Amino acid sequence: MDDSAAANPEELASLLQQKLPQMHRHYIRQVNISLAKQDDQGMFGRASVAVVRDTLATVSPLLSQTHVQTAEVTLKRWIDEFLQHALQHNRSSCAISNFPQEHSPSQVYLHAVSTECMDLCRGWLNE
């Protein structure tokens, strides 16, 4: 990539921050769909990955203009913030409290979901 065409890292961070409220609503919709279908197994992971995938599609032009190392740091912070919100939602949900593995996910589960989300990000960066 030509350095003169590189996007400002703050621009990417700002855009991702702006996307968080929409992502939070999208996550809750995904969880509600899973609950309505009584499809609780892996709900946190499935919903989180779907939301990240859908959001990355909307920011892909800027991702392609950002240096990979800079973008990875920014994306990791963004993923962590999004997942914290998702966990907060799950922990405060009476409906999800009936599913302990989704209400209070293990560290192994959290790490697997975070890794899958970051793998999606890396895929977009390497296109």
Number of C-alpha atoms within 10 A of each C-alpha: 9 7 9 7 10 14 17 14 17 12 12 20 17 11 12 20 15 11 17 17 13 12 22 18 13 19 25 17 14 19 23 18 15 18 15 10 9 10 12 19 13 15 22 26 21 16 22 27 21 16 22 22 15 12 17 20 11 11 15 15 12 18 25 18 20 22 17 14 10 13 24 17 12 17 21 16 14 19 21 14 14 23 23 12 17 21 19 13 17 22 17 11 12 11 12 21 14 11 15 12 16 20 21 17 18 12 9 9 16 16 12 13 21 20 15 16 24 20 12 15 21 16 10 17 20 9 8
